[in-house]
Amino acid sequence: MPTTWTDDPITNETPIKATHVNELRTAVANAGGAPPGGWTDGSTVGTTTPIRAKHVVELHDAIQTLWTGSALGVVPAWSSGMPPGGPSLGTAPSPIWSSDLGDLRRWVNLRETALPILVDLSHLPTAIHPGDTFDVDIVVDTGERGLHGVQFNLDYDPTALQLVDRDPTSEGLQATAGTLLGEHLQNLIDAATGHISFAAASLYSQGVGGWLVVATITFRGTAAGTTMLNFVNTSERPTLAVDKNGVVLLFATASTITISPS
């Protein structure tokens, strides 16, 4: 469940208090995050300590480390259009907008409600040798949430793996789309760079949920060794989902495939 906040929603009329900062610090710390340089004024800001832009920027940096660790990409831009503080950061009073705290809360909650996307390797044979073909499923564990669409970008090493076309009747290389997302929007594979881009949407108004197989990809091992499958999440190549409330972040970890010598 996402963290709940004091004075939510926070508005321009809400005095910014130590409680607001400490709630955010606690949520970040509970997720295993911290700013690279540590917290200013100790782990807890005292009730008489003036809230400075540095406190807010530290929270931004700590949340970014959590997003990076979960392959969520870069946190969105500040709603105010500029980061708090500017040249006087940490040394002199500077404006802190209520929207700054609202942004921090939203970024924490987005990560807390993110869903896992993974490469399901459970169907792999006990050993894979050069020349062997095998399937991997791209899966989103939606829990009880109904998703209306999923987009993912996945990279592989084309010197270690060769992609096997799943739809020879169509131009180019293809993955096999999962059956629950019936509207297929993108199915592009660049065998030279090892880039896979796929997107599909649900035809059902309530979306689809559960253990959702988005696509199946067939590879052939070409060289013995260990190789990685990495999800990519950038503005140009996003990995995300959509439910009835809008964008759902997907967190991912790299998967390792071992190809044994013949």
C-alpha positions as CSV (number, residue, x, y, z in Angstrom):
1,M,0.0,0.0,0.0
2,P,1.2,3.5,-0.7
3,T,2.3,5.7,2.2
4,T,-0.3,8.1,3.5
5,W,0.7,11.7,4.3
6,T,-0.1,14.4,6.8
7,D,-2.0,17.4,5.2
8,D,-2.8,15.5,2.0
9,P,-3.3,17.1,-0.4
10,I,-0.7,19.7,0.5
11,T,-1.6,23.2,-0.8
12,N,-0.1,26.7,-1.0
13,E,-1.9,27.5,2.2
14,T,-0.3,24.6,4.1
15,P,2.7,25.6,6.3
16,I,5.7,23.4,5.5
17,K,6.7,21.5,8.7
18,A,9.3,19.2,9.9
19,T,6.6,16.5,10.0
20,H,6.3,16.6,6.2
21,V,10.0,16.1,5.7
22,N,10.4,13.4,8.3
23,E,7.5,11.4,6.8
24,L,9.2,11.5,3.5
25,R,12.6,10.5,5.0
26,T,10.9,7.6,6.8
27,A,9.3,6.3,3.7
28,V,12.5,6.6,1.7
29,A,14.5,4.9,4.5
30,N,12.0,2.1,4.8
31,A,12.6,1.4,1.1
32,G,16.3,1.3,1.6
33,G,17.1,4.7,0.3
34,A,19.3,7.6,1.4
35,P,20.9,10.6,-0.2
36,P,24.5,10.2,-1.4
37,G,25.8,12.6,1.1
38,G,23.6,11.7,4.0
39,W,20.8,13.7,5.7
40,T,21.3,17.3,6.8
41,D,20.4,17.9,10.4
42,G,20.5,14.2,11.3
43,S,18.1,11.5,10.4
44,T,15.1,13.4,11.9
45,V,14.5,17.1,11.5
46,G,13.6,18.8,14.7
47,T,10.4,20.7,15.1
48,T,12.2,24.0,15.6
49,T,14.6,23.5,12.6
50,P,13.8,25.7,9.6
51,I,13.0,23.6,6.6
52,R,15.5,24.4,3.8
53,A,15.7,23.7,0.2
54,K,18.6,21.4,0.9
55,H,16.2,19.1,2.8
56,V,14.0,18.9,-0.2
57,V,16.8,18.3,-2.7
58,E,18.3,15.5,-0.5
59,L,14.9,13.8,-0.6
60,H,14.9,14.1,-4.4
61,D,18.3,12.6,-4.7
62,A,17.4,9.7,-2.3
63,I,14.3,8.9,-4.2
64,Q,16.3,8.9,-7.5
65,T,18.6,6.3,-6.0
66,L,15.5,4.1,-5.3
67,W,14.2,4.6,-8.8
68,T,17.6,3.8,-10.3
69,G,17.9,0.7,-8.2
70,S,14.5,-0.5,-9.4
71,A,15.2,0.3,-13.1
72,L,12.4,2.9,-13.1
73,G,14.4,5.6,-14.9
74,V,14.6,9.2,-14.0
75,V,12.1,10.9,-11.7
76,P,9.9,13.5,-13.5
77,A,10.8,17.2,-13.5
78,W,9.7,19.4,-10.6
79,S,6.1,20.7,-11.1
80,S,7.3,24.3,-10.4
81,G,9.6,24.1,-13.4
82,M,12.8,24.5,-11.4
83,P,14.6,22.7,-8.6
84,P,14.4,24.2,-5.1
85,G,17.3,26.3,-3.8
86,G,19.3,27.4,-6.7
87,P,22.7,29.1,-5.9
88,S,21.8,29.6,-2.3
89,L,21.1,25.9,-1.7
90,G,21.9,24.9,1.9
91,T,23.3,28.3,2.9
92,A,20.5,30.8,2.8
93,P,16.7,30.9,2.9
94,S,15.2,30.0,-0.5
95,P,11.7,29.3,-1.7
96,I,10.2,25.9,-1.1
97,W,6.9,25.4,-2.8
98,S,4.1,23.1,-1.6
99,S,4.3,21.5,-5.0
100,D,7.8,20.4,-4.2
101,L,6.6,18.3,-1.3
102,G,3.7,17.1,-3.5
103,D,6.2,16.0,-6.1
104,L,8.3,14.1,-3.6
105,R,5.2,12.3,-2.2
106,R,4.0,11.4,-5.7
107,W,7.4,10.0,-6.6
108,V,7.5,7.8,-3.5
109,N,4.0,6.6,-4.1
110,L,4.7,5.8,-7.7
111,R,7.5,3.6,-6.7
112,E,5.5,1.9,-4.0
113,T,2.7,1.0,-6.4
114,A,5.1,-0.1,-9.2
115,L,4.6,-3.6,-10.5
116,P,7.4,-6.1,-11.3
117,I,8.2,-6.9,-15.0
118,L,10.5,-9.9,-15.4
119,V,12.0,-12.4,-17.8
120,D,10.5,-15.7,-16.8
121,L,13.3,-18.3,-17.2
122,S,11.4,-21.2,-15.6
123,H,10.9,-22.9,-18.9
124,L,14.6,-23.1,-19.7
125,P,16.2,-26.5,-20.1
126,T,18.7,-27.6,-17.5
127,A,21.6,-26.7,-19.9
128,I,21.8,-24.6,-23.0
129,H,24.5,-25.1,-25.5
130,P,25.5,-23.1,-28.6
131,G,23.0,-23.8,-31.3
132,D,20.1,-24.6,-28.9
133,T,16.9,-22.6,-29.1
134,F,14.8,-21.6,-26.1
135,D,11.9,-19.4,-25.1
136,V,11.6,-16.7,-22.5
137,D,8.4,-15.1,-21.4
138,I,8.1,-11.4,-20.5
139,V,5.7,-11.3,-17.6
140,V,4.1,-8.5,-15.5
141,D,2.8,-9.6,-12.1
142,T,-0.2,-7.4,-11.8
143,G,-1.6,-8.7,-8.6
144,E,-5.3,-7.7,-8.6
145,R,-4.8,-4.6,-10.8
146,G,-6.2,-4.6,-14.2
147,L,-3.8,-3.3,-16.8
148,H,-5.0,-1.7,-20.1
149,G,-1.6,-1.7,-21.8
150,V,2.1,-2.6,-21.4
151,Q,5.2,-1.4,-23.2
152,F,8.7,-2.8,-22.7
153,N,12.1,-2.3,-24.1
154,L,14.6,-5.1,-23.6
155,D,18.3,-5.4,-24.7
156,Y,20.3,-8.5,-25.3
157,D,23.8,-9.2,-26.6
158,P,23.6,-10.2,-30.3
159,T,27.1,-11.7,-30.1
160,A,25.9,-14.3,-27.5
161,L,22.2,-14.7,-28.6
162,Q,20.5,-14.9,-31.9
163,L,16.8,-14.0,-32.0
164,V,14.6,-16.5,-33.7
165,D,11.7,-15.0,-35.7
166,R,8.3,-16.1,-34.2
167,D,6.3,-14.8,-37.2
168,P,8.0,-15.5,-40.5
169,T,4.9,-14.4,-42.4
170,S,5.5,-10.8,-41.2
171,E,8.3,-8.5,-42.3
172,G,11.2,-8.3,-39.9
173,L,11.8,-10.2,-36.7
174,Q,8.9,-10.7,-34.3
175,A,8.2,-11.8,-30.8
176,T,5.0,-13.7,-30.0
177,A,2.4,-11.5,-28.3
178,G,0.6,-12.8,-25.3
179,T,-3.0,-13.7,-25.8
180,L,-4.6,-11.5,-23.1
181,L,-3.4,-8.2,-24.6
182,G,-5.2,-8.4,-27.9
183,E,-4.3,-5.1,-29.5
184,H,-0.6,-5.3,-30.6
185,L,0.9,-1.8,-31.1
186,Q,4.6,-2.4,-31.5
187,N,6.7,-5.5,-32.1
188,L,10.2,-4.4,-33.3
189,I,13.5,-6.2,-33.0
190,D,16.8,-4.9,-34.2
191,A,19.1,-8.0,-34.4
192,A,22.2,-5.9,-35.1
193,T,21.9,-3.9,-31.8
194,G,20.0,-6.4,-29.7
195,H,17.1,-4.0,-29.1
196,I,13.6,-5.3,-28.6
197,S,10.6,-2.9,-28.4
198,F,7.1,-4.3,-27.7
199,A,3.7,-2.7,-26.8
200,A,0.2,-4.1,-26.5
201,A,-3.1,-3.1,-25.1
202,S,-6.2,-4.8,-23.7
203,L,-9.4,-5.0,-25.6
204,Y,-11.3,-5.4,-22.3
205,S,-12.6,-2.2,-20.5
206,Q,-11.7,-3.6,-17.1
207,G,-8.2,-4.5,-18.2
208,V,-6.4,-7.7,-17.5
209,G,-4.6,-8.9,-14.4
210,G,-2.8,-11.7,-12.7
211,W,0.4,-13.3,-14.0
212,L,0.3,-11.6,-17.4
213,V,2.5,-13.0,-20.2
214,V,3.1,-10.0,-22.4
215,A,5.3,-11.6,-25.0
216,T,7.4,-14.7,-25.7
217,I,10.8,-14.4,-27.3
218,T,12.8,-17.2,-28.8
219,F,16.6,-17.1,-28.8
220,R,19.4,-19.3,-30.1
221,G,22.6,-19.5,-28.1
222,T,25.6,-18.7,-30.3
223,A,28.5,-18.5,-27.9
224,A,29.3,-20.2,-24.5
225,G,29.4,-17.9,-21.5
226,T,27.1,-15.7,-19.4
227,T,24.9,-13.1,-21.0
228,M,22.3,-10.6,-19.7
229,L,18.8,-9.6,-20.6
230,N,18.3,-6.0,-19.5
231,F,15.1,-3.9,-19.4
232,V,15.6,-0.3,-20.5
233,N,13.5,2.6,-19.2
234,T,14.4,6.0,-20.7
235,S,12.3,8.8,-22.2
236,E,13.1,7.4,-25.7
237,R,12.7,3.8,-24.8
238,P,10.2,3.5,-21.9
239,T,9.1,0.4,-20.0
240,L,5.7,1.1,-18.3
241,A,2.1,0.0,-18.1
242,V,-1.3,1.8,-18.0
243,D,-4.3,1.1,-15.7
244,K,-7.6,2.9,-15.3
245,N,-5.9,5.6,-13.3
246,G,-3.0,6.3,-15.7
247,V,0.6,5.3,-15.9
248,V,1.9,2.4,-13.8
249,L,5.6,2.2,-13.3
250,L,7.3,-1.2,-13.8
251,F,10.4,-2.2,-11.9
252,A,12.8,-4.7,-13.3
253,T,16.0,-6.6,-12.7
254,A,18.4,-8.0,-15.2
255,S,18.2,-11.7,-16.0
256,T,21.2,-13.9,-16.5
257,I,21.4,-16.7,-19.1
258,T,24.3,-19.2,-19.1
259,I,25.3,-21.0,-22.3
260,S,27.4,-24.0,-21.6
261,P,30.2,-25.2,-23.9
262,S,29.2,-28.0,-26.2
